[in-house]
């Protein structure tokens, strides 16, 4: 994520909300919500932004992270 030089980065671990979820690995580190504001997202669609994040987190998404919710913004876009 550092490569994106975010001006805001919120990472919220929501794993406890999914304890006992059928396919959750039960590690306590499996469900995350990320809000990121980065100049790197200017001119990119939401799909392009999500692909960038997925590429950065490809190893973690390969087994450690079960669920990831993303909100991606360029500076000046509303984060509400």
Order of alpha helices (4+ residues) and beta strands (2+ residues): beta-beta-alpha-alpha-beta
